[in-house]
Amino acid sequence: MRIAVAGGDREGLSSLYEWLTGEDGLRGLVRVGRRPIGETELGSAVELLTVALGAGGAGSVLSASLSTWLKTRRTSAKVTVETADRSITLEIDTVSDAMPLLEQVLRAGDDNDTPAI
């Protein structure tokens, strides 16, 4: 599972990292990573978070935690969550509308025995 904060916002990414690593159900599963630069992109690689999901309900914990983190943001926030075959972008204004879709994306990650990176 990959999570990016819009615009490569380091402050937002750092805040989200601290938030997620504070969750008992996600301890040891969250890492900072880099996405390779695309063929049409300029600049350095974008930092993102990777979360290893497998059996045990980490997807449900991640879904609830992301939702709560977005709701606590005072500034605008836009987060993209990707698995190998699915992606969803959440914004503060749309977080409640997007929750069922986010849970579906994360549940797909829970079904895998190997981490999605």
VOGU-3710 file (C-alpha; in Angstrom, 3 decimals, decimal comma):
1> mriavaggdr> 0,000/0,000/0,000  1,365/3,427/-0,950  0,190/6,728/0,538  1,171/10,142/-0,819  0,211/13,600/0,440  -0,647/16,061/-2,349  2,136/18,171/-3,737  4,874/16,220/-1,983  4,003/18,115/1,204  6,752/17,013/3,627
11> eglsslyewl> 5,008/18,545/6,632  1,784/16,697/5,843  3,641/13,472/5,135  5,588/13,761/8,386  2,393/14,452/10,323  0,662/11,458/8,733  3,673/9,219/9,439  3,628/10,167/13,125  -0,140/9,641/13,249  -0,055/6,194/11,639
21> tgedglrglv> 2,933/4,915/13,629  1,054/5,854/16,795  -1,665/3,314/15,963  -1,184/-0,007/17,776  -2,490/-1,964/14,783  0,027/-0,331/12,404  3,206/-0,347/14,508  6,135/-1,648/12,508  4,132/-1,632/9,260  4,645/2,000/8,127
31> rvgrrpiget> 7,791/3,120/6,279  8,900/6,225/4,387  9,726/5,435/0,772  10,384/7,031/-2,589  8,490/6,709/-5,809  10,684/6,585/-8,935  10,566/9,650/-11,162  8,232/9,108/-14,111  9,385/9,522/-17,708  7,513/12,827/-18,044
41> elgsavellt> 8,370/14,212/-14,581  11,160/16,574/-13,600  12,831/16,892/-10,231  13,574/14,562/-7,371  11,679/11,461/-6,354  8,515/12,002/-4,327  8,496/10,746/-0,765  5,568/8,599/0,255  4,553/6,186/2,958  4,317/2,453/2,430
51> valgaggags> 2,155/0,316/4,675  2,497/-3,463/4,723  -0,987/-4,931/4,868  -1,814/-8,572/5,340  -4,079/-10,723/7,421  -5,061/-9,241/10,755  -7,186/-6,232/9,870  -4,475/-3,609/9,335  -6,512/-2,265/6,391  -9,435/-1,467/8,688
61> vlsaslstwl> -7,128/0,251/11,169  -5,510/2,239/8,341  -8,888/3,274/6,931  -10,158/4,575/10,267  -6,865/6,259/11,085  -6,627/8,041/7,703  -10,186/9,272/8,045  -9,556/10,666/11,523  -6,244/12,274/10,482  -7,897/14,052/7,551
71> ktrrtsakvt> -10,707/15,329/9,772  -8,205/16,797/12,265  -6,310/18,802/9,621  -6,773/22,563/9,844  -5,236/23,182/6,451  -6,202/21,599/3,184  -5,114/18,022/2,783  -5,239/15,676/-0,160  -4,051/12,094/0,251  -3,728/9,416/-2,428
81> vetadrsitl> -3,842/5,753/-1,371  -2,744/3,117/-3,901  -2,567/-0,629/-4,012  -1,148/-2,595/-6,928  -4,428/-2,339/-8,852  -6,541/0,379/-7,171  -6,213/4,022/-6,183  -8,285/6,643/-4,341  -7,630/10,320/-3,604  -9,186/11,803/-0,467
91> eidtvsdamp> -9,645/15,466/0,399  -10,924/16,917/3,647  -14,194/17,940/1,964  -14,823/14,482/0,505  -13,504/12,190/3,210  -16,908/11,051/4,507  -18,213/10,437/0,977  -15,112/8,476/0,031  -14,896/6,271/3,132  -16,752/3,260/1,665
101> lleqvlragd> -14,432/3,322/-1,376  -11,325/3,710/0,800  -12,399/0,749/2,925  -12,855/-1,307/-0,247  -9,365/-0,387/-1,508  -7,781/-1,194/1,843  -9,731/-4,415/2,275  -8,189/-5,592/-1,007  -4,783/-5,005/0,599  -5,795/-7,060/3,654
111> dndtpai> -6,519/-10,031/1,410  -2,881/-10,312/0,322  -0,440/-12,294/2,406  2,458/-10,244/1,080  2,861/-6,506/1,600  1,835/-4,231/-1,247  4,561/-1,688/-1,922
//
